[in-house]
Amino acid sequence: SNQLQTITNMTADKDFTFEPVPSNPPIVEAVPTPDFTTSSNEDENPSDTAILVGCGLAGWVVGGPFLALLTALGGNWAKKKQGPFGESTRAVGRITAAAGKKAKDEKLLHKMKTSVASLF
């Protein structure tokens, strides 16, 4: 206890200040971040298919086929609502739509078919 009081007394009386240290060239340079917001209406309101697949897949992972059906139908209902349920449902739809677009760009279905066909 006496040692703790001594340490506290030693640091409490000191006034520490921080000043920038000049360096040439600068170590870190601030650059503006790009604006990633999109104004596309398609991105804001994902397709019904994307919402059904995304919510259904989440339900399948958590609780199997019955919960997949419930979450898919619940997502279809919630997509039109305002508030946290609607926002989260639309977010799941946007994520699913982006994943589907990326899979289409990378031709994943074709690659999967080719790899399965190579087994036989």
Buried (B, 14 or more C-beta within 10 A) or exposed (E): EEEEEEEEEEEEEEEEEEEEEEEEEEEEEEEEEEEEEEEEEEEEBBBEEBBBBBBBBBBBEEEEEEBBEBBBBBBBEBBEEEEEBBEEBBEBBBBBBEBBEEEEEEEEEEEEEEEEEEEE
